[in-house]
Amino acid sequence: MKLPSRLFQSRHGVFYFRIQYQVESKRIDRRFSLQTKSPTLAKAKALQISAIMARGKLDVADMSNFDPDDPSTWASILGNLDSLRKLDLDLPNGMILRNINTPEDIENAKKMLEFLNIGSSEDMSRFVGRSNPKVVPAAPPPQPDAIQGGMTLDEVIQRYATRKGGKLAPKTIYEYGNYHRKFADWIARRKRNKHYPIRLITRADIGDYIDDLKAQNISDNTIQQKYLASMGGLFELAQTLEAYPKGDIPTRGHGVFTKKDKKKAQSFTARKPYTPEDLALIFNPDVYLEKRHKPDDFWLPLLALFTGARISELCQLAISDVMQIDGIWSISINDEDYKQIKTRAAERIIPLHPRLLSLGFLDYVEDAKPFGGVMLFPYLTADSNGNFSATPSERYSDYIRDVIGIKDKRKVFHSYRFTANNALKQNGIPEETRSQFIGHEHDTTNSTAYSEPHSVRYLLENVASKLAYPTINFDRLAYQKGRFSDDLAKLCRNKERMANNRKARLARQSRKQAGD
């Protein structure tokens, strides 16, 4: 027997018992307050109500005819349940609190009622005001699983971090780890076991976790795209390790955020390309030269316009990444040394557009060489995830919002990527070619197994040449060699001073701990 019911928590923290049923073609949703904010108590109440319904063979459609003044209705049931507030709810033999879906669950519900001293398994009819209720045949009690058996959720989380460490960006690993730990903490509280086997986690558990996340006002999009997406990888790995049964992944198919929802949301949140009018304002020489007074301020937007590269890729560029290939000046996007890339498709060679050369980009490369000889923007500092773009991105946002006056939050630095890709598309460049230039996945057998990537010369003559922005006065933006030399010296000294201060602070902390 399946009872379409589940717990629902309001934004005020009060738990409700929800029932859904059909009247003709109309779907009805009713919620009854359980008068508690305690998850454990709410679960106990919900389980008993489900048991009452199962024992009395109540049809969920009957709920629409209940009279609140009738002593046999929900008000009366909840009144009988009030005594649960005074009871110790540590249940015996690892009994799990959940809604009833099977005959085994009904049998466990009867045992729970006896354990809680609310009523005997033969006296449940008094809660629903019916005489001679039909008894649902109970299957033999299932043999409990050995909780100690099998790989634990925490072990799979650790294995996942090890397996994916060399394949995913450190930032992605860090974010996934946060979602994994949050789920592990939730499971530990729910199961009262810090070492719960992953094989025992059910689809129903994931459903309850989704409801808890929604009760915390976490958006459906975030639940689907962040929480469930990251957790799905755990169960896939667990199946590979034979720690979880083969079959469907329990995090999939919950319909939290459908393709239709995604399409609708993207109309409000998706990044937008810059218009020609936007670009004329952003690169107005009188404003740009005055306000964009650091090397990265000046060069990052220009590089993004003609490469479509991500800001994280541009900020980490090494001087050695600017090179000649077959006599063509190019930049290499790679994950060598301190650098990192989002995906394998992001690793690529991009020819430098003739406009970047005429603007004096190679002169700046020469100006940067004396300051460490490694990074193109040597004063930038990586965050805890190894990303150098946080501060430049923030400064750029301040520029277009406060100085230029572009308030549309869908227009950000990443919009240059959309702008370049859109310009190439409108000029007839095929998707596969655009993907190679921009650094997008294009995973087809034809493109990955049966053909080689385009040459740098082909990309220069047939792709980069299609990027033109006639509303920008580039002539007045030309770089003068040595323009940023004083700024580079000052910024690099500041970076060194901050690094020395940090080392001194850590040394003091270490000495203090040793003294303690």
Phi, psi and omega per residue, in radians:
M1 nan 2.308 3.115
K2 -1.976 2.135 3.079
L3 -1.811 1.963 -3.098
P4 -1.296 1.352 -3.081
S5 -2.460 2.696 3.088
R6 -2.865 2.914 3.126
L7 -1.397 2.588 3.068
F8 -2.415 2.315 -3.140
Q9 -1.931 2.222 -3.139
S10 -1.298 2.965 3.138
R11 -1.167 -0.258 3.078
H12 -1.575 -0.025 3.083
G13 1.652 -0.081 -3.120
V14 -1.410 2.362 -3.128
F15 -1.544 2.494 3.095
Y16 -2.168 2.649 3.029
F17 -1.755 2.092 -3.018
R18 -1.890 2.389 3.105
I19 -2.253 2.343 3.092
Q20 -2.089 2.429 3.127
Y21 -2.715 2.926 -3.097
Q22 -1.842 2.358 2.934
V23 -2.104 1.857 -2.957
E24 1.002 -2.070 -3.139
S25 -1.792 0.068 -3.088
K26 -1.668 2.342 3.123
R27 -1.610 2.207 -3.100
I28 -1.884 2.388 3.121
D29 -2.205 2.047 3.128
R30 -2.113 2.472 -3.135
R31 -2.238 2.309 -3.141
F32 -2.087 2.213 -3.096
S33 -1.150 2.344 3.060
L34 -1.620 0.006 3.001
Q35 1.028 0.661 3.096
T36 -2.692 2.659 3.030
K37 -1.865 0.027 -3.129
S38 -1.471 2.106 3.124
P39 -1.047 -0.712 -3.122
T40 -1.145 -0.799 3.130
L41 -1.133 -0.695 3.124
A42 -1.104 -0.697 3.116
K43 -1.119 -0.733 3.133
A44 -1.097 -0.758 3.124
K45 -1.114 -0.802 -3.114
A46 -1.087 -0.680 3.131
L47 -1.153 -0.718 -3.130
Q48 -1.185 -0.708 3.116
I49 -1.066 -0.721 3.094
S50 -1.093 -0.684 3.117
A51 -1.134 -0.710 3.116
I52 -1.066 -0.795 -3.135
M53 -1.100 -0.734 -3.124
A54 -1.156 -0.747 -3.122
R55 -1.156 -0.685 -3.117
G56 -1.509 0.024 -3.119
K57 0.932 0.718 3.132
L58 -1.282 2.358 2.998
D59 -1.510 2.352 -3.076
V60 -1.061 -0.470 3.104
A61 -1.144 -0.427 3.105
D62 -1.105 -0.382 -3.102
M63 -1.044 -0.493 -3.086
S64 -1.226 -0.288 -3.097
N65 -1.775 0.079 -3.083
F66 -1.216 2.427 3.094
D67 -1.741 2.124 -3.114
P68 -1.036 -0.414 -3.124
D69 -1.517 -0.157 3.137
D70 -1.334 2.214 -3.091
P71 -1.106 -0.232 -3.121
S72 -1.685 0.183 -3.084
T73 -1.647 -2.928 -3.058
W74 -1.064 -0.629 -3.140
A75 -1.057 -0.722 3.116
S76 -1.176 -0.722 3.130
I77 -1.051 -0.812 -3.125
L78 -1.158 -0.541 3.078
G79 -1.118 -0.731 3.078
N80 -1.122 -0.517 -3.100
L81 -1.366 -0.205 -3.095
D82 -1.014 -0.535 -3.125
S83 -1.119 -0.283 3.104
L84 -1.085 -0.440 -3.114
R85 -1.048 -0.464 -3.013
K86 -1.670 -0.028 -2.994
L87 -1.718 2.664 2.993
D88 -1.375 2.094 -3.020
L89 -1.696 0.339 3.016
D90 -1.324 1.827 -3.004
L91 -1.457 2.656 -3.075
P92 -1.389 2.750 2.956
N93 0.979 0.582 3.095
G94 1.131 0.439 -3.126
M95 -1.046 2.321 -3.070
I96 -1.741 2.318 3.073
L97 -1.471 2.069 3.085
R98 -2.840 2.899 3.111
N99 -1.222 2.760 -3.028
I100 -1.535 2.280 3.091
N101 -2.302 -0.281 -3.054
T102 -2.367 2.839 3.055
P103 -0.993 -0.612 3.105
E104 -1.102 -0.655 3.103
D105 -1.144 -0.666 3.135
I106 -1.102 -0.728 3.124
E107 -1.100 -0.735 3.094
N108 -1.120 -0.621 3.120
A109 -1.117 -0.718 3.109
K110 -1.082 -0.750 3.120
K111 -1.092 -0.652 3.128
M112 -1.105 -0.751 -3.137
L113 -1.045 -0.720 3.095
E114 -1.130 -0.747 -3.130
F115 -1.100 -0.665 -3.122
L116 -1.453 -0.007 3.120
N117 1.033 0.527 3.084
I118 -1.521 -0.572 3.133
G119 3.126 2.744 3.139
S120 -1.385 2.893 -3.120
S121 -1.184 -0.290 3.137
E122 -1.753 0.058 -3.030
D123 -2.201 0.469 -3.097
M124 -1.336 -0.319 -3.054
S125 -1.120 -0.406 -3.090
R126 -1.166 -0.333 3.135
F127 -1.358 -0.379 -3.103
V128 -1.935 0.000 3.053
G129 1.202 0.543 3.134
R130 -2.104 2.512 3.082
S131 -1.726 2.612 3.121
N132 0.842 0.949 3.115
P133 -1.160 2.640 3.097
K134 -1.279 2.307 -3.112
V135 -1.535 2.266 3.071
V136 -1.426 2.138 -3.140
P137 -1.020 2.324 -3.107
A138 -1.733 2.326 3.057
A139 -1.332 2.761 3.080
P140 -0.984 2.502 -3.129
P141 -0.979 2.318 3.129
P142 -1.194 2.594 3.079
Q143 -1.274 2.205 -3.105
P144 -1.143 2.502 3.061
D145 -1.233 2.631 3.025
A146 -1.347 1.872 -3.050
I147 -1.025 -0.507 -3.084
Q148 -1.274 -0.274 -3.007
G149 -1.440 2.524 3.038
G150 1.634 2.817 3.136
M151 -1.205 2.326 -3.096
T152 -1.369 2.841 3.098
L153 -1.055 -0.736 3.134
D154 -1.077 -0.664 3.129
E155 -1.141 -0.690 3.122
V156 -1.170 -0.660 3.106
I157 -1.067 -0.750 3.116
Q158 -1.142 -0.726 3.138
R159 -1.138 -0.651 3.135
Y160 -1.083 -0.808 -3.139
A161 -1.060 -0.650 3.124
T162 -1.214 -0.798 -3.094
R163 -1.137 -0.712 -3.024
K164 -1.618 -0.090 -3.049
G165 -0.968 -0.643 -3.114
G166 -1.651 -0.030 -3.070
K167 -1.910 -0.523 -3.128
L168 -1.882 2.693 3.103
A169 -1.123 2.546 3.135
P170 -0.926 -0.647 3.119
K171 -1.089 -0.727 3.133
T172 -1.159 -0.758 3.097
I173 -1.036 -0.746 3.140
Y174 -1.101 -0.804 -3.117
E175 -1.147 -0.790 3.105
Y176 -1.056 -0.703 3.123
G177 -1.037 -0.677 3.102
N178 -1.097 -0.778 3.123
Y179 -1.165 -0.654 3.117
H180 -1.120 -0.784 -3.113
R181 -1.154 -0.645 3.118
K182 -1.101 -0.726 3.103
F183 -1.165 -0.719 3.129
A184 -1.088 -0.715 3.101
D185 -1.106 -0.697 3.132
W186 -1.126 -0.779 3.111
I187 -1.079 -0.735 -3.119
A188 -1.074 -0.724 3.113
R189 -1.208 -0.738 -3.071
R190 -1.159 -0.753 -3.077
K191 -1.629 -0.117 -3.084
R192 0.965 0.754 -3.102
N193 -2.692 2.041 -3.120
K194 -1.343 -0.184 -3.099
H195 -2.186 0.938 -3.041
Y196 -1.371 2.297 3.134
P197 -1.143 2.382 -3.121
I198 -1.181 -0.459 -3.112
R199 -1.141 -0.348 -3.113
L200 -1.577 -0.083 3.139
I201 -1.364 2.193 -3.031
T202 -1.862 2.981 3.055
R203 -1.092 -0.610 3.101
A204 -1.107 -0.661 3.089
D205 -1.066 -0.760 3.133
I206 -1.110 -0.687 3.095
G207 -1.052 -0.744 3.107
D208 -1.162 -0.649 3.114
Y209 -1.118 -0.705 3.093
I210 -1.039 -0.776 3.137
D211 -1.100 -0.673 3.104
D212 -1.138 -0.693 3.108
L213 -1.132 -0.725 3.116
K214 -1.128 -0.607 3.111
A215 -1.150 -0.390 3.079
Q216 -1.541 0.199 3.121
N217 1.135 0.476 3.028
I218 -1.413 2.297 -3.028
S219 -1.159 2.680 3.104
D220 -1.033 -0.673 -3.140
N221 -1.072 -0.801 -3.141
T222 -1.131 -0.728 3.130
I223 -1.049 -0.798 -3.091
Q224 -1.262 -0.865 -2.997
Q225 -1.415 -0.447 -3.085
K226 -1.881 -1.109 -3.033
Y227 -1.154 -1.003 -3.066
L228 -1.203 -0.654 3.132
A229 -1.089 -0.755 -3.130
S230 -1.222 -0.655 -3.128
M231 -1.236 -0.517 3.128
G232 -1.024 -0.625 3.112
G233 -1.099 -0.567 3.116
L234 -1.112 -0.799 -3.094
F235 -1.254 -0.560 3.052
E236 -1.110 -0.758 3.107
L237 -1.154 -0.707 -3.139
A238 -1.063 -0.664 3.082
Q239 -1.154 -0.694 3.095
T240 -1.061 -0.661 -3.129
L241 -1.484 0.053 -3.099
E242 1.041 0.559 3.082
A243 -1.757 -0.098 3.108
Y244 -2.424 2.461 -3.075
P245 -1.026 2.535 3.070
K246 -1.144 2.649 -3.133
G247 2.295 -2.695 -3.099
D248 -1.173 2.502 3.031
I249 -1.371 2.202 -2.999
P250 -1.168 -0.244 -3.132
T251 -1.521 -0.090 -3.047
R252 -1.744 2.681 3.013
G253 1.391 0.313 3.134
H254 -1.462 -0.174 3.071
G255 1.115 0.506 -3.119
V256 -1.183 -0.793 -3.104
F257 -2.426 1.728 -3.017
T258 -1.408 3.009 3.086
K259 -1.057 -0.624 3.100
K260 -1.136 -0.742 3.093
D261 -1.087 -0.740 -3.113
K262 -1.088 -0.764 -3.136
K263 -1.094 -0.708 3.128
K264 -1.162 -0.742 -3.118
A265 -1.164 -0.634 -3.108
Q266 -1.119 -0.469 3.114
S267 -1.156 -0.333 -3.140
F268 -1.844 -0.421 -2.996
T269 -2.089 -0.264 -3.051
A270 -1.114 2.545 3.089
R271 -1.105 2.554 -3.126
K272 -2.054 2.518 3.064
P273 -1.266 2.743 3.065
Y274 -1.335 2.499 3.056
T275 -1.461 2.852 3.057
P276 -0.974 -0.600 3.117
E277 -1.197 -0.687 3.081
D278 -1.037 -0.798 -3.082
L279 -1.129 -0.638 3.105
A280 -1.106 -0.646 3.123
L281 -1.268 -0.798 -3.075
I282 -1.094 -0.748 -3.054
F283 -1.773 0.376 3.030
N284 -0.999 2.006 -3.022
P285 -0.948 -0.674 -3.100
D286 -1.094 -0.607 -3.119
V287 -1.570 -0.790 -3.054
Y288 -1.064 -0.794 -3.097
L289 -1.204 -0.476 -3.131
E290 -1.439 -0.721 -3.004
K291 -1.629 -0.452 -3.109
R292 -1.730 1.349 -2.929
H293 -1.793 0.138 3.018
K294 -1.902 2.699 -3.104
P295 -0.946 -0.769 -3.132
D296 -1.235 -0.603 3.063
D297 -0.970 -0.769 -3.054
F298 -1.306 -0.839 -2.946
W299 -1.530 -0.537 -3.047
L300 -1.040 -0.870 3.124
P301 -1.080 -0.653 3.133
L302 -1.164 -0.743 3.092
L303 -1.102 -0.729 -3.124
A304 -1.121 -0.646 3.124
L305 -1.009 -0.685 -2.992
F306 -1.844 0.035 3.084
T307 -2.199 -0.415 -3.052
G308 1.208 0.274 -3.077
A309 -1.324 2.722 3.064
R310 -1.265 2.646 -3.132
I311 -1.106 -0.594 3.121
S312 -1.135 -0.613 3.127
E313 -1.214 -0.675 -3.092
L314 -1.304 -0.679 -3.093
C315 -1.132 -0.520 -3.071
Q316 -1.624 0.051 -3.092
L317 -0.965 2.394 3.024
A318 -1.651 2.721 3.079
I319 -1.030 -0.616 -3.141
S320 -1.238 -0.216 3.101
D321 -1.350 -0.228 3.064
V322 -1.639 1.948 -2.960
M323 -2.562 2.896 3.027
Q324 -1.773 2.288 3.072
I325 -2.188 2.052 -3.070
D326 0.949 0.675 3.105
G327 1.357 0.131 -3.106
I328 -1.952 2.154 3.094
W329 -1.179 2.295 -3.046
S330 -2.515 2.941 2.967
I331 -2.130 2.516 -3.135
S332 -1.841 2.174 3.022
I333 -1.710 2.035 -3.063
N334 -2.642 3.081 3.135
D335 -2.027 0.593 3.122
E336 -1.334 2.615 3.079
D337 0.985 -2.086 -3.039
Y338 -1.444 -0.096 -2.988
K339 -1.526 2.837 3.096
Q340 -2.553 2.708 3.131
I341 -2.264 2.783 -3.054
K342 -1.250 -0.843 -3.135
T343 -2.473 2.998 3.089
R344 -1.091 -0.569 -3.138
A345 -1.151 -0.355 -3.132
A346 -1.289 -0.298 3.122
E347 -1.367 2.020 -3.010
R348 -2.838 2.926 3.035
I349 -1.958 2.235 -3.133
I350 -2.074 2.163 3.094
P351 -1.195 2.477 3.105
L352 -1.326 2.202 -3.138
H353 -1.092 2.469 3.116
P354 -0.928 -0.529 3.127
R355 -1.135 -0.677 3.112
L356 -1.121 -0.649 3.125
L357 -1.186 -0.724 -3.141
S358 -1.225 -0.429 3.087
L359 -1.303 -0.239 3.111
G360 1.692 0.445 -3.115
F361 -1.052 -0.704 -3.131
L362 -1.165 -0.496 3.040
D363 -1.135 -0.677 3.103
Y364 -1.165 -0.680 3.116
V365 -0.986 -0.738 3.107
E366 -1.143 -0.670 3.126
D367 -1.128 -0.534 -3.087
A368 -1.416 -0.357 -3.040
K369 -1.027 -0.693 -3.105
P370 -1.168 -0.237 -3.032
F371 -1.751 1.182 3.103
G372 1.736 -0.487 3.084
G373 1.227 0.232 -3.090
V374 -2.045 -1.204 -3.030
M375 -1.519 2.549 3.092
L376 -1.198 -0.578 3.040
F377 -2.111 1.385 -2.885
P378 -1.180 -0.255 -3.089
Y379 -1.558 -0.159 -3.140
L380 -1.265 2.526 -3.108
T381 -2.063 2.394 -3.134
A382 -1.336 2.576 3.030
D383 -1.467 -2.979 -3.075
S384 -1.122 -0.331 3.126
N385 -1.707 0.119 3.138
G386 1.387 0.303 -3.108
N387 -1.747 2.269 -3.082
F388 -1.668 0.020 -2.916
S389 -1.717 -0.047 -3.028
A390 -1.041 -0.917 -3.101
T391 -1.197 -0.807 3.073
P392 -1.008 -0.677 3.134
S393 -1.129 -0.725 3.121
E394 -1.129 -0.752 3.129
R395 -1.124 -0.655 3.123
Y396 -1.140 -0.731 3.111
S397 -1.053 -0.742 3.105
D398 -1.064 -0.652 -3.096
Y399 -1.147 -0.898 -3.053
I400 -1.308 -0.460 3.130
R401 -1.413 -0.930 -2.979
D402 -1.505 -0.587 -3.083
V403 -1.641 -0.891 -3.076
I404 -1.414 -0.591 3.124
G405 1.582 0.306 3.044
I406 -1.448 1.893 -3.027
K407 -1.692 -0.205 -3.136
D408 -1.114 1.984 -3.079
K409 -1.202 -0.177 3.091
R410 -1.456 -0.089 3.105
K411 -1.887 1.869 -3.058
V412 -2.351 -3.007 3.112
F413 -1.035 -0.659 -3.120
H414 -1.089 -0.275 3.119
S415 -1.122 -0.412 3.072
Y416 -1.090 -0.605 3.105
R417 -1.116 -0.749 3.091
F418 -1.171 -0.684 -3.117
T419 -1.092 -0.829 -3.140
A420 -1.144 -0.788 -3.120
N421 -1.106 -0.717 3.140
N422 -1.156 -0.694 3.115
A423 -1.077 -0.716 3.117
L424 -1.160 -0.730 3.135
K425 -1.088 -0.797 -3.114
Q426 -1.157 -0.353 3.107
N427 -1.671 0.221 3.004
G428 1.479 0.256 3.131
I429 -1.349 2.208 -3.109
P430 -1.080 2.715 -3.089
E431 -1.038 -0.747 -3.116
E432 -1.057 -0.725 3.135
T433 -1.203 -0.733 3.087
R434 -1.060 -0.688 -3.115
S435 -1.090 -0.730 3.112
Q436 -1.122 -0.745 -3.101
F437 -1.194 -0.791 -3.065
I438 -1.394 -0.519 -3.108
G439 1.649 0.690 3.082
H440 -1.770 2.729 3.034
E441 -1.188 2.396 2.991
H442 -2.462 1.309 -2.905
D443 -1.600 1.346 2.996
T444 -2.062 2.665 -3.135
T445 -1.034 -0.680 -3.103
N446 -1.098 -0.745 -3.055
S447 -1.441 -0.493 -3.066
T448 -1.692 -0.496 -3.037
A449 -1.945 -0.454 -2.998
Y450 -1.995 0.178 3.133
S451 -2.702 2.683 3.099
E452 -1.604 2.706 3.072
P453 -1.088 2.769 3.070
H454 -1.098 2.604 3.079
S455 -1.282 2.835 3.111
V456 -1.079 -0.687 3.133
R457 -1.097 -0.727 3.112
Y458 -1.080 -0.762 -3.141
L459 -1.101 -0.646 -3.141
L460 -1.190 -0.836 -3.002
E461 -1.388 -0.481 -3.021
N462 -2.014 -0.207 -3.107
V463 -2.100 -1.124 -3.101
A464 -0.983 -0.598 -3.100
S465 -1.146 -0.277 -3.138
K466 -1.462 -0.124 -3.131
L467 -1.571 1.879 3.139
A468 -2.431 2.436 -3.092
Y469 -2.290 1.476 -2.995
P470 -1.169 -0.282 -3.114
T471 -1.472 -0.063 -3.114
I472 -1.748 2.293 3.095
N473 -1.541 1.491 -3.063
F474 -1.236 -0.528 -3.070
D475 -0.994 -0.675 -3.115
R476 -1.386 -0.104 3.134
L477 -1.735 0.054 -3.071
A478 -0.994 2.381 -3.105
Y479 -1.427 2.362 3.064
Q480 -1.719 2.140 -3.096
K481 -0.939 2.346 -3.125
G482 1.524 -0.043 -3.077
R483 -1.011 -0.686 -3.050
F484 -1.772 0.156 -3.053
S485 -1.067 -0.803 3.124
D486 -1.122 -0.715 3.130
D487 -1.131 -0.725 3.121
L488 -1.063 -0.743 3.140
A489 -1.087 -0.777 -3.130
K490 -1.161 -0.801 -3.118
L491 -1.130 -0.678 3.127
C492 -1.196 -0.636 3.073
R493 -1.120 -0.722 3.110
N494 -1.076 -0.730 3.129
K495 -1.101 -0.761 3.137
E496 -1.124 -0.718 3.141
R497 -1.115 -0.739 3.117
M498 -1.127 -0.673 3.115
A499 -1.144 -0.711 3.116
N500 -1.158 -0.690 3.107
N501 -1.094 -0.699 3.137
R502 -1.154 -0.742 3.113
K503 -1.074 -0.741 3.139
A504 -1.113 -0.702 3.130
R505 -1.124 -0.750 3.115
L506 -1.149 -0.634 3.117
A507 -1.141 -0.724 3.116
R508 -1.110 -0.728 3.124
Q509 -1.112 -0.678 3.138
S510 -1.141 -0.748 3.124
R511 -1.135 -0.681 -3.140
K512 -1.122 -0.748 3.127
Q513 -1.138 -0.670 3.120
A514 -1.136 -0.630 3.121
G515 -1.203 -0.595 3.121
D516 -1.195 nan nan
